[in-house]
Amino acid sequence: MPYPGDPKTDIGTFERVGNTLIMTHPEMQSLMRFKWPNEGDWYWGDDVPLSEKPAPGITSDDFEAILDCSLSDMPRLIGKSTVVMDGITMNFTYRIVVIGESTIIGIMHVQGVGQGFPYFSARTVTFSR
């Protein structure tokens, strides 16, 4: 299920600790540590079910057209964190691409089981200074 767009701006902080990039946010229950991904190309296109495509339906081809290069050629990082809210565990995965000194774009995936039903949701995210 794609998350709807959200005009609200949240403040998160990226910090390098040794060789690790860490993101914090006032509502995070634990740090999110980013690492180089150990997975193949990132692809989500028109053949990917809408439930797995980030809102508002942006494809990896759209990102590549904006960037004018393949996502696989860009610095990519993956971060994971877990949050428990009202007894429900939510597993967050951020797949981000560093565009430049002041811009990072990516996809936030959230999955878990709530009231006995599995869920998976996605949203595009942008970080800027």
N, C-alpha and C positions, 0 to 999 in steps of 0.2 A: 504494500500500500504506500503510495507516495505521500509524503507530508505536504500539506499546502504551503505556499510561500508565506514567509513571516517577515514583516517589515521591521520587527524589533531587532535592535543591535545588542549583542552580548559582548562583554569584554572578557577575553581569554588572554593568557600570557604564555608565550613560548620562551623557553630558556634552555640553553645548552649546558649540560652538566657532564663534563668529560667528553665522551664520544656519543652521548645520548641527547636527543632533543626531547624535551618534556613540555607538555601543555597542561596548564592549570586553568581552572574556572571556578568562581566562587561557589557554584552549586555542585562541583564534582566531589565525589566521595573518595576518589583516589586519583593519583597522577596518571596521565596518559603518556606512555613512553612510545616514541616513534622510532622505527627502524627501517632499513632498506627492505623492500618487499621481497619475499621468497616465493613469488608467484608469477605466472605468465603475464602476457599483455592484459591490460585492463580494457575490456570491451563491453559495452552495453549499447545495443542498437534497437532498431525497430522490431527485430525478432525476439527481443527480451520482453517477457511479460511486464505489463504496466506495474504490477505489484512489486517488481524488483527494480524499476527504473526510477531514478530520482525525480522529484517534482522540480520543475514543471514539464517533465518529459524530455529533458536534454539527453542527447546521445553522446557517446564518446566521439563520434564523427563531428558533432557540433563543437565539442571542446577542441578537437584537432584543427578544425577550420578557424576557430578564433585564435589558436596558438600558432597556426601555420606550420605545424610539425606534429609528428606522432607523439602520443602520450608516453610511449616507451622510450623516447629519446630525451624526455624531461626528467629532472630529479624527482623521483617519486618516493613517498614515505607512507608507512602504514602504522597506525596507532590503535591500541585497544584499551578499553576500560569497562568496568562493570559498575552499575548503580543498582541499589535496591530501594524501591519506593513502594510503600504500602504493601510490603511483603512480596513484591514482584521484582524479579531480577531482570534487568535490562542490560544486554551486552552491546556496547557501542564499538564500532569499527570505523575509523576515519581513514580513507585513502586520499592522500593529498598530493598535489603537484606544485612544486615551487616554481612560480612564474618569474620572480625577480626578487630584489631586496625587500620590496614592500608588499608583495602580493602572493598569496597562496590560495589555490582553489582546490575543491575536492568534493567527495561524496561521503556523507555520514550514513552508515547503516545501523539500524537498531533491530535487535531480535531478542526473542525470549518466549516465555509462556505466561500468559495472563489468564487467570480463572480457568485453567485447563486447556486453553486454546493457544497454539503457537502463532506468533506474529513476526513479520519482517517488514521493515519500513526503510525508506531512503529519502535523503534530501541533499540537494547541492549546498555547499558551504563556501564562503569566501572569507579569507582573513586578510586584513590590510592594516598598515600602520597609519 
